[in-house]
Amino acid sequence: MVTARRARPIRVLVAKPGLDGHDRGAKVMVRALRDAGMEVIYTGLFQTPEMIARAAADEDVDVVGLSILSGAHNVLVPRVVEELRKMEMHDVLVVVGGTIPEADVPALKAAGVAAVFGPGTPLPEAIDFIRTHAPAREDEA
């Protein structure tokens, strides 16, 4: 897919909300996004929704990627989106990866998630989605 050239790399925050201690998938995604030319900030494990939103604001990111395997996605993901909105970060693209049942995807999208990537999603698919849907910055228009 050909996308418009950006003045600066897409900035992505990857976070692990809640008590989920399994971060291999998040680390693989961080590496893949960096290899694709994006700037990536990884917050590490055990992040609260407030901590994630604060880091997203502090780092001036275009995308927030949440990795969650604990089953708490229906609670934590909407809270992250809510915290981002409280900080007036309405244009940030929010994507989620992890073990999310298909039945839960519509509610996550209704809460503000742009895409959900389940186990086995090819890395190029997630990268292309982010490249295509990351918001254009005012300084790039």
Secondary structure, DSSP 8 states (H G I E B T S, - for coil): ------SS--EEEEE-BTT----HHHHHHHHHHHHTT-EEEE--SSB-HHHHHHHHHHHT-SEEEEEE-SS-HHHHHHHHHHHHHHTT-TT-EEEEEES--GGGHHHHHHTT--EEE-TT--HHHHHHHHHHHS---GGG-
